[in-house]
Amino acid sequence: MDFDANGLYASVVSDLDKEYPKAENPRAFQPEEEKKFVRLFNEQKFRLKTAIFKVWFEYPKLMFFQPVPSKDKITVTNKEGKKETGTKIRFRNGFCYNVLTSAGIQEIVKAGGRIIRILDGIVYEKNLDRPPYGEYVLKLRDLRNQYKEEGNVLGSNCMKLLGNFLYGKSIQKDVLTTRHLWNEATLKANFDSHIKSYEKVNEVHRGN
């Protein structure tokens, strides 16, 4: 099962309760603020500031769905036999760490998690009074619905893409998702109805 998180972009971006920082007033996080900010996050009271923090956090051990992933450092051997260190995004329970906005940190706590430490970051003391994209994204939503009713697939998809540019792209896949490698006989029997003919697909493939 696949689901597209962008289906919610209109309500998310135009929500009057959302937080958008004033970009002209950032400051560095001070170590002496850590204890206070950790307490405010765990009590769900970190408002009306906005921030970007590197945090340690913890999910309950039996949690089914984690709203925010962990970023792990991993070391792998490349095809030349050399060791390479990079990061990998993982959804898991227990101890995690990541660089997150204050909105993401609050979602961890709302879901039952706990903030352990704040290591570094930037604090924005003031937020904008209203969502900067509200009217724009709602207009896109209305136009998309209008084009859908008129059967204008191109117009509807264009409005969706414009909304995606504003909100970002995020697709999650269920853990039970499977992929199949079909042989030629199976593909002939099951090719997508949007494709005019299997032979034309094969011709394009051979041409490449």
Order of alpha helices (4+ residues) and beta strands (2+ residues): beta-alpha-beta-alpha-beta-beta-beta-beta-alpha-beta-alpha-alpha-beta-alpha-alpha
